[in-house]
Amino acid sequence: MDITRRTLIKTAAVNSALAAAATLFPDISFGAWQNVDNTSARIDWKKTPCRFCGTGCGLLVGISGNRAVAVKGDPNCSVNKGLCCVKGYHSVQILYSKDRITKAQVRKNGKMVEVPMEEALDLIAEKMKETIKAHGKDAVAMYGSGQWTIPDGYAASKLFKGCIGTNNVEANARLCMASAVTGFLTSFGLDEPMGCYDDIDHADVFVTWGNNMVEMHPVLFSRMLANRKIKKHVKIIDFATRSTRTSQAADKSILFRPQTDLAVANAICYEIIRNGWVNEDFVNKHCSFHKGKTNIGYGTEDHFKFKDKAEASSFEEYKRFLAEYTPEKVEKISGVSAMDIKYLASLYGDPGKKVTSFWCMGMNQHTRGTWINNLVYNIHLLVGKISSPGNSPFSLTGQPSACGTVREVGTLTHKLPHGVVMKEKARKMAAEIWNVPVENISPTPTYHTVEMFRALDRGDIRFMWIQVTNPMVTMPNLIRYRDGAEKDDRFVVVSDVYPTPTTDVADVILPAAMWIEQEGFFGNSERRTQHFDEIVPPPGDAMSDTWQLIEVARRLGFEKQFPWSRDTYIQDIWNEYIRFHDSPKHRMAPYEVLRTQSGVQWPFVNGKETKWRFNAKYDPAAQQEDFHFYGKPDNRAWIWLRPYEPAAESPDSEYPFWLNTGRVIEHWHTGSMTRRVPILHGAVPAAYVEINPEDAAALGIVNGAKVKISSRRGSIYMTASINGRGNPPMGMIFVPFFDEKYLINELTLDAFCPISKQPDYKKCAVKLESV
Amino acid sequence: MPVFSYLAYPVRGAKHELLKELNNLSYCEAMPADNEEILILVTDTPDPETEEQLAATLKKLHSLESLSMTFGHADY
């Protein structure tokens, strides 16, 4: 649309009316105005989920001509009810930075040269064929993302697992929520939360476990604050290893020493039992007790293998196990006073209070990530506070489709869209839907993410295609993996929207359509699938990651498996994909329904979404009288005996500080998009290191001074932040990872949870020097 | 070529009827609030005579309780 003087006048007229209306009615919303006809003088508003974080806020994007020019929260979306965070409000600006990649590039004589898209796609297919011929099918790999759309991940899985026949498919969600998955599977037998965001409106108590929600899930935290404002008795308890904005907003902040959340969770259970707060009817009817292996290692060596073995236990054995975790004993390990442990137990134990626990990376990026997930479920199970409004243990996700694409489509080495590769039944189902011989699908998982990059370094993998993620910033122990990717006989393809340290190591760069430049689906933290249309055209030669995969698949000879037309391929893929989930436990909404709504929660059965799983009142798959944990063979939720074990690397005399890494509200992950939005970049233009004021004073470091941080793996120079937005306790520093100028992951350790294989970015040992 | 905008208040329970009636009129665009009984009306007429005729038509709408002008521009 051309912007004429008249258009501007009419826009001013509309804006004046909107302002006047907002003066009279502060909460007034005009979200439906895009439905009005004859809107030539205004922008058109189209619905989409936000593409930052896993909350899944509904947005309305304002379109003028072919350009996205405005954003507002979608009042019809139950997730955010019209609210956005600072990233959401500026989200459309990520589309239009001047250095957008719009042409394919190929490395020729050491330099990246722009080439036609067809030439780049031909080269990728050729390289894949060559690599498979010379080194076998397990020498090619796909590394994707929780920012993949559902069709992106589905096409990748079908091509690599179904057609090529390698299980070398992984996604960066391994780095952010694999422990949540294994936590769900070991405790309940099925992945993803039983509750939903409506729990926020019902709960009386919120406990945030190592979870800075004010910055990482601000819209959900706002809903918590709204609940607390309406119901004066509502309490928010922040349980964390450093003081953050969440600690400041909470009613009580409790700090624990890194890794000791394991001990505190057990101590809370000890107290619940000691005080007689166990919901015995619930536990007797719906829980069983189990124990697994202990001293399970940390995975820092190549080819590390671990398989847990569940053994039946009993309530009596569990009580004896917990005797080691009295509040007084745990106070010594954790630094949390016995009084605070008893206070936490009393909140969970009070039958009159509904309790919701939230966590995200603090519990999941943890060398005992699966265990700590199990232990928080133990608390909720003991008191029967689960699967009902306001009673919810809830693992939040960090990415917009970590759930939808990675967990539900199954873009991890061991997974298929339904079930795991090790199960013949799951392979048969996939082979039938994908129209491939069942022998194509290997029954053996290959490499989880850390091991996949180790394999690239070793040369076991020679070809890697990376889409929608930036591992040359995010991999722990980064120097090793960057050196591996840069080796001469490795071939790396990167599909992305802006230059990054990952495109720096690429042999081919493909220009990708992003977010609303393509049709797609995301799946958020609360089992909500969200559709979005192609709202603006992609620039230059950019195409969706899905279509890139289809183009290469056809060049590899898989036309039969990828027959779709460019006009309808997203709908066709959706219709094929949902055949994998056609049961009351996981049925997805039809395409036509998703197009019209701001997301639908699965299981979607008889035209209704399911808000609380495992509760017969809400869940059509629950067949027992009240609760039914149908994911496990014994139809019970499992309470696990999991001990406290220390971190893989702890401070010592040479490296006396804990290094904790994470994010800030203004920047999304590695900052490749948000650093290109002027207002977000201006707000936090560079990474920094938060230092406790007493530590800083002892080292002679003042605010803004340059310091050197070193670990056993590398060193970095950064600016000190003292009494900034976060404040670590003595003996800990915190560094956000959004800034590629300061690659903090050159220092972190590639230790991981042996069950989930998710690395621990929150704990390694460093030293700090004034320079 | 006058352009005006208004807050349009419907008579009780007639918000949708008013929206329909306004959008059926030439030179009018109306948009409803999602959560209040109020609409925004923008008029864009080619000349003062048409503007006067439109104003007279608006006064006759049974679903319209009142109009509050929020913006006015007359490019004569």
HADDOCK unambig.tbl for C-alpha pairs under 7 A between the chains (distance, minus, plus):
assign (segid A and resid 10 and name CA) (segid B and resid 3 and name CA) 6.72 0.50 0.50
assign (segid A and resid 13 and name CA) (segid B and resid 4 and name CA) 6.39 0.50 0.50
assign (segid A and resid 13 and name CA) (segid B and resid 5 and name CA) 5.27 0.50 0.50
assign (segid A and resid 13 and name CA) (segid B and resid 42 and name CA) 6.95 0.50 0.50
assign (segid A and resid 13 and name CA) (segid B and resid 71 and name CA) 5.36 0.50 0.50
assign (segid A and resid 14 and name CA) (segid B and resid 5 and name CA) 6.41 0.50 0.50
assign (segid A and resid 14 and name CA) (segid B and resid 42 and name CA) 6.75 0.50 0.50
assign (segid A and resid 16 and name CA) (segid B and resid 70 and name CA) 5.88 0.50 0.50
assign (segid A and resid 16 and name CA) (segid B and resid 71 and name CA) 6.14 0.50 0.50
assign (segid A and resid 17 and name CA) (segid B and resid 5 and name CA) 6.18 0.50 0.50
assign (segid A and resid 17 and name CA) (segid B and resid 6 and name CA) 6.15 0.50 0.50
assign (segid A and resid 17 and name CA) (segid B and resid 7 and name CA) 6.32 0.50 0.50
assign (segid A and resid 17 and name CA) (segid B and resid 40 and name CA) 6.37 0.50 0.50
assign (segid A and resid 17 and name CA) (segid B and resid 70 and name CA) 5.35 0.50 0.50
assign (segid A and resid 20 and name CA) (segid B and resid 70 and name CA) 6.79 0.50 0.50
assign (segid A and resid 28 and name CA) (segid B and resid 33 and name CA) 6.66 0.50 0.50
assign (segid A and resid 28 and name CA) (segid B and resid 35 and name CA) 6.14 0.50 0.50
assign (segid A and resid 28 and name CA) (segid B and resid 36 and name CA) 6.54 0.50 0.50
assign (segid A and resid 29 and name CA) (segid B and resid 33 and name CA) 5.60 0.50 0.50
assign (segid A and resid 29 and name CA) (segid B and resid 34 and name CA) 5.44 0.50 0.50
assign (segid A and resid 29 and name CA) (segid B and resid 35 and name CA) 6.30 0.50 0.50
assign (segid A and resid 30 and name CA) (segid B and resid 32 and name CA) 6.50 0.50 0.50
assign (segid A and resid 30 and name CA) (segid B and resid 33 and name CA) 4.59 0.50 0.50
assign (segid A and resid 30 and name CA) (segid B and resid 34 and name CA) 5.46 0.50 0.50
assign (segid A and resid 31 and name CA) (segid B and resid 34 and name CA) 6.39 0.50 0.50
assign (segid A and resid 32 and name CA) (segid B and resid 34 and name CA) 6.46 0.50 0.50
assign (segid A and resid 33 and name CA) (segid B and resid 31 and name CA) 5.27 0.50 0.50
assign (segid A and resid 33 and name CA) (segid B and resid 32 and name CA) 6.64 0.50 0.50
assign (segid A and resid 36 and name CA) (segid B and resid 31 and name CA) 6.29 0.50 0.50
assign (segid A and resid 38 and name CA) (segid B and resid 29 and name CA) 6.86 0.50 0.50
